[in-house]
Amino acid sequence: GGAASADAALLASVRAHIISCDPMTERKSTFQAHVARVTSVAEVRAVVDILLENNKIRNATHNIMAYRIYVPDKATFNQDCDDDGEDAAGGRLLH
């Protein structure tokens, strides 16, 4: 019970909403997009955790990500990105 089952419930809920596209190769690099609708940073972390369960994704040279979540009570967005060492890639993905 407790936090572990809450985490399991969150992971199960988020897992069902991840969409992965077919990999594409460009100049000897392979790219694969994954997208999920999220409404909290906890869901973002869950999506990343789920994707990193896959050995190919976990062992990739760069796993870049970005998210933008609308916060209605503040009429603004909560957003962040990660380049994972690929210069400015997360920021490009975010915008």
CORCORHU-V461282 format. One record per pair of residues at least 24 apart in sequence whose ideal C-beta (glycine too) atoms are under 7 Angstrom apart, sorted by sequence separation. I is the first residue (numbers start at 1). J is the second residue. D is the distance in whole Angstrom. If there is no record, write none. Layout:
BEGIN
i=I j=J d=D
i=I j=J d=D
END
This chain:
BEGIN
i=62 j=86 d=4
i=66 j=90 d=5
i=64 j=89 d=4
i=65 j=90 d=6
i=64 j=90 d=5
i=68 j=94 d=7
i=62 j=89 d=7
i=66 j=93 d=4
i=66 j=94 d=4
i=14 j=43 d=5
i=18 j=47 d=6
i=38 j=67 d=6
i=40 j=69 d=7
i=64 j=93 d=6
i=39 j=69 d=6
i=38 j=69 d=6
i=10 j=42 d=6
i=14 j=46 d=4
i=18 j=50 d=6
i=14 j=47 d=6
i=11 j=46 d=5
i=15 j=50 d=5
i=10 j=46 d=5
i=14 j=50 d=6
i=41 j=78 d=7
i=11 j=49 d=7
i=11 j=50 d=6
END
